[in-house]
Amino acid sequence: MLPKGNFPKKVYLNGKIVSAEDAKISVFDRGFLFGDGIYEVMVQLENGLFYKKAHLDRLQDNLQKIGIQYNVKEIDDHLEVLLKSSDLTDESCLIYMQVTRGVAPRKHSYPKGVPATVMMYALPYSLPDINTKNMQAILEPDFRWHRCDIKSISLLGNIMANEDAMNANTNEAALVRDGVISEGSHTNIFFVKDGTVVTHPANEHILNGITRKIVIKLCNDLDIPVNEKTIAENEIEYMDEAFFTGTTTQVASIAQLGSHTFYNNNEIGKVTLKLQKAFAKLREKNTANITL
């Protein structure tokens, strides 16, 4: 029996659609024992699965990075039946996908010849055309590992930072590693200075988010200069604007970051607003097969 909460009706598990109550894995699954797996999240909006191919490409790339042998085409082939069984075929929803290294005796070395454990589900989920929230964020030390480019299911560092943000009655935690802002606990972060958009380089210290990639492409399309460079914590006060990006966050203006206030009221920076409007227009298109 599941506790009360927002659980899905159906779950795809290793090739079968089952009820949420019947979706069970072994206690010896390496995802459970080690956090040894990769996850991905995407949304279905009014014109289909938003950047589906980009999300599945990243899932495949991340699985290859950690040596899990699995073809994500299987997930793609079962998305339609999952949505149908969940009564979400033409509805706005969020889709969670997870692939682990499978079931094996607990040893640190990779097991040989073990099939991956594959799970996904869909939940009703609506997103506004534009995220009008002016976010407040704390600054937290980035004590996570040095492979944040991998979308690992082991998210304890992110969870702890996010919990600190919630306890501070803020929306997000911006992480600081070696004196520079890396990303949010579940978002990427951008700054604007003199009309130029600035964001941390896509290296091993951040996740190269799909929305991050989309925003950079939008900047190029709109002739907004982009500079992928680090911003130090002591440079925040000299920035003109800041915003977070993410699959469910979309493009969200930052009003307060640490002790620095960007806006006192419901103001939004000109560049941020321009990107929010351009991002909203993408919903009018079928982006499912676009590669980033």
C-alpha positions in Angstrom: 0.0 0.0 0.0 1.4 3.4 -1.0 1.2 6.3 1.4 -0.9 9.3 0.5 0.7 11.5 -2.2 0.8 12.4 -5.8 1.7 8.9 -7.3 1.1 7.9 -10.9 -1.7 5.6 -12.0 0.7 3.4 -14.0 4.4 2.7 -14.1 6.5 1.3 -17.0 8.9 -1.2 -15.4 11.2 -3.4 -17.5 8.9 -3.7 -20.5 5.6 -3.9 -18.7 2.9 -1.4 -17.7 1.9 -2.1 -14.1 -0.1 -0.3 -11.4 1.9 2.0 -9.1 1.2 -0.5 -6.2 2.6 -3.4 -8.2 5.7 -1.5 -9.4 8.5 -3.2 -7.3 12.2 -3.7 -7.7 14.7 -5.9 -5.8 16.5 -4.6 -2.7 19.6 -5.7 -4.6 19.1 -3.3 -7.4 22.2 -1.1 -7.7 20.1 2.0 -8.0 18.8 1.3 -4.5 22.1 0.2 -3.1 24.5 2.7 -4.7 22.4 5.3 -6.5 24.0 3.7 -9.6 21.8 5.0 -12.4 20.7 7.9 -14.6 17.4 9.7 -14.7 15.7 12.2 -17.0 12.6 14.4 -16.8 10.6 15.9 -19.7 7.2 17.4 -20.1 4.4 17.1 -22.5 2.8 20.4 -23.4 0.0 21.4 -25.8 2.0 20.5 -28.9 3.6 17.3 -27.8 6.6 16.2 -25.9 8.8 19.2 -25.4 12.3 18.6 -26.9 11.8 14.8 -26.5 14.8 13.9 -28.7 17.1 16.2 -26.8 16.1 14.7 -23.5 16.5 11.1 -24.8 19.8 11.9 -26.4 21.1 13.2 -23.1 19.8 10.1 -21.3 21.7 7.9 -23.8 24.8 10.0 -23.5 24.8 9.8 -19.7 24.3 6.1 -19.7 27.3 5.8 -21.9 29.3 8.0 -19.6 28.8 5.5 -16.7 28.9 2.4 -18.8 25.3 1.2 -18.6 24.5 -0.8 -21.8 20.9 0.2 -22.7 19.3 1.6 -25.8 16.8 4.4 -24.9 14.8 3.6 -28.1 13.0 1.1 -25.9 11.8 4.0 -23.7 10.8 6.0 -26.8 8.9 3.1 -28.1 6.8 2.7 -24.9 6.1 6.4 -24.2 2.8 6.3 -26.1 1.5 3.3 -24.3 2.5 4.7 -21.0 0.7 7.9 -21.6 -2.4 6.1 -22.9 -2.5 3.8 -19.8 -2.1 6.8 -17.6 -5.0 8.7 -19.3 -2.5 11.4 -20.4 -2.3 10.9 -24.1 -3.3 14.5 -25.0 -2.8 16.1 -21.5 0.0 18.3 -20.1 2.1 16.1 -17.9 5.6 15.4 -16.5 7.4 12.2 -17.5 10.1 10.7 -15.2 12.5 8.1 -16.6 15.2 6.2 -14.7 17.7 3.5 -15.8 19.9 1.7 -13.2 22.7 -0.9 -13.6 20.3 -3.6 -12.5 20.2 -6.3 -9.9 23.4 -7.9 -8.7 25.2 -8.9 -5.5 26.5 -5.8 -3.7 30.0 -5.2 -5.0 31.6 -2.0 -6.1 32.8 -3.3 -9.4 30.4 -3.3 -12.3 28.5 -6.6 -12.7 28.8 -8.3 -16.1 25.8 -9.4 -18.2 23.2 -7.9 -15.9 20.2 -6.2 -17.6 19.4 -2.6 -16.7 16.4 -1.8 -14.5 14.2 0.6 -16.5 11.3 2.6 -15.0 9.2 5.5 -16.1 5.9 7.2 -15.2 3.8 10.2 -16.1 1.9 12.6 -13.8 -0.5 15.4 -14.7 1.6 18.6 -14.7 0.8 22.1 -16.0 3.2 24.9 -16.8 2.3 28.5 -17.3 3.4 30.1 -20.6 5.8 32.3 -18.6 7.1 31.7 -15.1 6.2 35.0 -13.6 7.8 34.2 -10.2 10.5 36.5 -9.1 12.7 34.0 -7.3 14.6 34.4 -4.1 17.7 32.2 -3.6 20.3 31.6 -0.9 24.0 30.9 -1.6 25.2 27.5 -0.5 28.6 25.7 -0.7 28.8 23.3 -3.6 30.1 20.2 -1.8 28.9 17.8 -4.5 31.2 15.4 -6.5 33.2 16.5 -9.5 31.0 14.9 -12.2 27.9 17.1 -12.0 27.6 16.8 -15.8 26.2 13.3 -15.2 22.5 13.2 -14.4 22.9 10.7 -11.6 20.0 9.5 -9.5 22.3 10.0 -6.5 21.2 13.6 -5.6 21.9 13.9 -1.9 24.0 17.1 -2.3 21.3 18.7 -4.4 18.6 17.6 -2.0 20.4 19.0 1.0 21.0 22.4 -0.7 17.4 22.5 -1.8 16.2 21.7 1.8 18.3 24.6 3.1 16.6 26.9 0.6 13.1 25.7 1.7 14.0 26.2 5.4 15.1 29.7 4.5 11.7 30.4 2.9 13.4 30.9 -0.5 12.8 29.2 -3.9 16.3 27.8 -4.7 19.9 27.5 -3.6 22.7 28.8 -5.9 25.8 26.7 -5.3 29.3 28.2 -4.9 32.4 26.1 -5.7 35.9 27.6 -5.3 34.4 31.1 -5.0 32.3 31.0 -8.2 28.6 30.3 -8.9 28.2 26.9 -10.5 24.4 26.3 -10.8 21.2 25.9 -8.7 20.3 22.8 -6.7 17.9 21.8 -9.5 18.5 24.6 -12.1 21.1 26.3 -14.2 21.8 30.0 -13.5 22.5 32.9 -15.8 23.5 36.5 -15.3 23.2 39.6 -17.5 25.7 42.3 -17.6 25.5 45.3 -20.1 23.2 43.3 -22.3 25.4 40.1 -22.4 24.2 36.9 -21.0 26.8 35.1 -18.9 26.6 31.5 -17.6 29.0 28.9 -16.2 30.8 26.9 -18.9 29.3 23.4 -19.5 32.0 21.4 -17.8 32.1 18.7 -15.1 30.8 21.1 -12.4 27.4 21.7 -13.9 24.6 19.8 -15.6 24.3 21.0 -19.2 20.6 21.5 -18.9 18.2 21.1 -21.9 16.6 24.4 -21.1 20.1 25.9 -20.7 20.9 24.8 -24.2 17.6 26.2 -25.5 18.2 29.6 -23.9 21.7 29.8 -25.4 20.3 29.1 -28.8 17.5 31.7 -28.3 20.2 34.2 -27.4 22.0 33.4 -30.7 18.7 33.7 -32.6 17.9 37.0 -30.9 21.4 38.5 -31.3 21.9 38.6 -27.6 25.7 38.1 -26.8 26.5 35.0 -24.7 29.6 34.5 -22.7 30.2 31.1 -21.0 32.5 32.1 -18.2 32.4 31.8 -14.4 30.9 34.5 -12.2 32.5 34.9 -8.8 30.4 35.3 -5.7 31.8 38.8 -5.1 30.8 39.8 -8.7 27.0 39.2 -8.1 26.4 42.8 -7.0 27.8 44.1 -10.3 25.4 42.0 -12.4 22.3 43.7 -13.9 20.0 40.7 -14.0 19.9 37.0 -13.1 17.6 34.1 -13.9 17.3 30.3 -13.3 16.4 27.8 -16.0 15.1 24.2 -15.9 12.6 21.9 -17.4 9.9 22.8 -14.9 11.4 26.2 -13.9 11.5 27.3 -17.5 13.1 30.8 -17.4 12.6 32.4 -13.9 13.8 35.8 -12.9 15.9 36.1 -9.7 14.9 39.0 -7.5 17.2 38.2 -4.6 20.4 36.2 -4.6 22.2 35.8 -1.3 22.4 39.3 0.2 22.1 41.1 -3.2 18.7 42.4 -4.4 18.1 42.7 -8.1 14.5 43.9 -7.8 12.3 45.2 -5.0 8.9 44.8 -6.7 7.6 42.7 -9.5 10.2 44.0 -12.0 11.8 41.7 -14.5 15.0 42.6 -16.4 14.7 43.4 -20.1 16.9 40.6 -21.3 15.2 38.1 -19.0 11.7 39.1 -20.1 12.8 38.9 -23.8 14.0 35.4 -23.3 10.9 34.4 -21.3 8.7 35.5 -24.2 10.8 33.8 -26.8 10.9 30.6 -24.7 7.1 30.7 -24.4 6.7 30.9 -28.2 8.5 27.6 -28.5 5.4 25.9 -27.0 3.5 26.8 -30.2 5.8 24.4 -32.1 6.3 20.6 -32.2 9.8 20.4 -30.8 9.8 16.6 -30.1 12.4 15.7 -32.8 14.7 18.8 -32.5 18.3 18.0 -31.7 20.3 20.3 -29.5 
